């Protein structure tokens, strides 16, 4: 029997810091200073007049908010108008992506509609009145003058611009996002808003509020006319009708005779992984007691919801066993699982505040830091929006930003809704950049495709590739259901479909990696491994993201003949460059080869800056041969590796937006003889609130590199021999074989 070759670890020992290359020169200016003045001074006057027309109580402390849209040629972090804002006494409190057609730009050809950055800036109303005089005093060539010339449009931020929709006539409950002042320890804005809301006849439920970054999210209650007046409050960012919760009801169920199954008699493969399912609870009679760790209800004063219990058991069954074959024997669980009830009878009532109450329970679990693996198959019934980041996404991303927890999130079952208006896009909070969003495949075999109900991408930028991954979720059209356990102590099956079950099924794979290979792999590395092992086939990225994870976990964690898969785990320092060498046999590679690489990192986020959401970004270049160095250059020539078309539009690629994705994945085929000491050079860019920063922390990363060289059948051992003092196989921590 041939030996099984598991992943190779300690790739980080092949890395070292290097000196960074010199950065490029300044970009040519689109507008002269005089042109900028002629264009913007009339707009300054309009903004000042708009702010002066607001009630004084809507501008606490005489503070108002306006919008500055940058020319599309200047949306890179390095062009953030720091000097101008400081000089005029204004401060950015957020940003978002908008589309506009500039009067001029730095590219060839006539300007066309493009995506750019719109800043929300706050300052005294007097500061806005003085912008004209300030502009008149500017000296040509100064940093302030350059910043001014990079502004394409200045406009007021009026109440109608803040209201997404007032919903139906009878709707009285809304969620509001409020800009906060940085370092406002006295809660000046919150107190002023609560007072203003009461004056215009709106009830603000501040006890259910969440702070994420510099945004304050809270539910409010009031008549439409009162909500319109509320939207005049200068710090209001967004007002939308309160969404309902999704996730409780299956897409479709077939009705038929009771089908039985057999459950395994073994204990889980490992007792080490700490796993939680956040869902609707468990019925009193069920057949998973043997593998259930803790069962907790987050609100013990609320009664169970019967539909929630059915859903909770189904989701937990999907994690423990995957899809169970009718009349068959379920697969052995990889770990024990805790079930935490975050949905209850209170949630199922017509309580319009359920969304925030439930998020509070989710936050409580994440803050406890008890779990390395969590599944969430619920969330707001709301497709993502490019303009603003939702409270659910913001809160969860912040709590996952340390990379210590792998959370799978169902993308939603709205994939058959209207694509043209965005209603089929992935639902909140599956747009998290620090979680794994999971869509549903319609089959387990090679002919799989996206299940028609499964929500589609793209995600927001950054976070364009959504869903992240696909897993089987059931398909009614072909009668291939996802069978899960039904209520009762005797194991019987019920057929289900939905991303609610694909998501925990994918988490089962993640926990399987941890159970077999132990703590040598971080949750971040396991996330990278799953993306690395996924296959998108011929499917569109918008439909399936990076693709479907193999059904056989051994395909992810082992190396067949002619293949070596190496794991790098470590930290990156802001502004620094790290060189990661690719491992090759001592005598190089022969014939045609294929390289595949996946970078994954956890990033702090800025929820108020939808267009600059991630604070950390990687600029990665591939240098295949150190023999090819151009005259006068210190480093070898680069060759494209990661296709940025996957991450950004053309104008975004011309800026630096593609650098801010938390997952990079690509592969290239080439001749083995073209590689001489190949490396990836990794530069960690840091930003805060969309601009440069000196306060960034180190971030954790994982890199998976696969070398496929068919002419080297013993490639795995050749590489281990060449790096005998550094690289080692990651050996299983449990006895194999097992049923996978």
Order of alpha helices (4+ residues) and beta strands (2+ residues): beta-beta-alpha-beta-alpha-beta-beta-alpha-alpha-alpha-beta-alpha-beta-alpha-beta-beta-alpha-beta-beta-beta-beta-beta-alpha-beta-alpha-alpha-beta-beta-alpha-beta-beta-beta-beta-beta-alpha-alpha-alpha-alpha-beta-beta-beta-beta-alpha-beta-beta-beta-beta-alpha-beta
